[in-house]
Amino acid sequence: LDKMVEHVTRFAQMDPDIAVPEGRKKLSEQDNLILQKVFAQVRISTGHDFSYYKRSTIMRRIRRRMQIRQVETLSDYLELLRAGRDEVKLLFDDLLITVTEFFRDAEVFERLERDVIPRIFQGKGPEDRVRVWSVGCATGEEAYSLAILLLEETGRRETRPLIQVFASDPHAASLKRDREGIYPD
């Protein structure tokens, strides 16, 4: 118990020395150079390039990993990444955090239902296909939301094309949950 208290206390007190830019603020030249090397480590190990992701989000996720691993500086964290693939995979998983839910952006889904989907179905009959691709689908709620809207549109039509919804995401664990299609909540 004493070791657990010591560990939790050390974690709570850890404050990595890392800038998290907000708004239009930029990283220092030094931090940006190290960040590019962090991106290179992730790209080499996973094949995914995060260099165009929002800096503040990336830096918050890196800061979180630094706190967990008790690393104080970004350059020390880079060395940790270079030392082994385990930390690179953990960072990769954190960078691909799945923020999703059914009909997550209500305004967008309303517009799809009202303006976009009816136009996609115009002139389509039973011999046609309507194919939709959900990119970055995370655990699938948004892809299933699209499927629901498409099925509802077929219910309003006399002639119904075949519907296909494709979903992709670079995070394999998220896709596994997506394929299961079980959402108990």
N, C-alpha and C positions, 0 to 999 in steps of 0.2 A: 504494500500500500504506500509506503514511504517513497519508493521509486516512482510509482505512478504519479503521486503528488508532485514530486520533483520534475518529472517529465512534462506534466501539464503546465506547471509554473514556468518552466524554461520556454515552452512553446508560446505561452501567452505573453511572455516578456520579449520574445524575439521580434525585432523590428528591422528587417532587412533594409540596407541602404540602397534603395532603388527608386528612381523617379518614375512616377506614374503621371504622364502628361494628361491634362484635362483641357477640353476645348481645343483651341488652336495652338496651344503650347507644344513646343517641339522638345525632343530629347536632346541632351548634350551630344556633341560630336563623339565624345568617348563612349557614352552609353549606346549611341546608334551603331557605332562600329562593333561593339561587343554583341549587340542585338543581332546584327547581320550574321555574326559567327554562330550565335545560338540558332538562328534560322537555318544556317547551313548544316548544323548537326542534325536538326530535325529532318531536313530534306534528305540528307544522306541515309538516315535510318529508316524513314517512312515513305519517302518519295513525295511528300506533301510540302508545298511552299506556302508559308504563312507571312511572307514579307509584305503582302498587300493588305493584311488584316488591320483593323483599327488598333492603333498603338496603345491607347489607354487600356483596352480590353486585354491585349497581349501582355502588357506589363503587369496588370493586376493578377493574371493567371501565373505569370512567372514569379511574382512576389509571393503568391500563395505557396508555390512549390518550394521557394527559398525558405519560407517560414517553416514549413513541414520538415524540410531537410536540415534546418538550422544552419543555413548559409547566409552570411552577412552581405556579400557584395555580388554584383552581377558577374564580375570576372571570375570569382570563386565558383559561382553556379555554372558558368561555361566550362570550367575544369571538371566539375562533377558530371556534366553531360558528356564530355570527351572520355571520361573514365569508364563509362558503361552504358549499354543500351537500355537498361532498366529505367533509368531516370528519363531518358529520351521518350520512351513509351508512355510513362506516367505524365510527362508534360504534354505530349501529343493528345492523350485522352482528355486532359484538362482544357486544352485549347479547343477541342471539339465538343465542349459542354453542350448538352442537348437542352435547348430552351424551346419547348414546343407544347402545344395543347390543341385540342379540337377547335377549329374556327378561331385560331389565336388572334388574328388581326381582323376583327369583325367588319370593319369598314372595307377592307380588301375583299373579303369573302362575299359581302353584300354586292359589291360592284361586279365581281365575277358572276354571281348568280343573276344579276339584273342585266348586265351589258355584254359580257364576254361569252358566257356559255351558250346563250340562245343563238348568237351569231355563229358559233362553231358548229351548231347543229343545223343551221340553215342549209336546205338542199340535200341533206343526208337521208339515206334510206337504209333498209335492212342489209343491203349489200355493202354498205360503207362502214368505215371504222372511225371512231373518234379516239385519238391517242393523246394522253396528257402525261407530262413528265414533271414530277416533283423533285427538284434538285435540292440537295441538302436536307433530306426529309427527316433526319434525326431518328426518332423512334416511330415515326409514321403517322402521327395524329393529323398532320396537315395533308398528307397524301390521302388518308381515309376521308378527310373533310372534302377534298376535291371529288373523290369517288361518290360521296353522298350527294353533292350538288349535281353531278353528272347523271346519277340515277334518278334524281328528282326531275331533272329536265326530260329524261326519256319518258317518264310517267305523264308528261304533259303533251306528248306527241303521238300521232297515229302510227307513223313509221319510225322505227327505232334502229339506229345504227349500233354496231357492236362497240362497246366501250373497253378501252384498255388504259390502265393507269400504271405508269412506270415510276419507280422511286429509287433514288440513289443517295448515298451518303458515304463519305470516306471512313466513317467510324464503324467497324465491323460489329461491335457489340450492340450498337444502336440498331443496325439493320437486322440483326437476329431478332430483336424484340419486335421490330416492324413486321417481319415475316410472320411472326406468331399471331399478331393482330389481337392480342388479349390486353384489354385495358380495364382492370377491375375497378379503378376509381370512377 
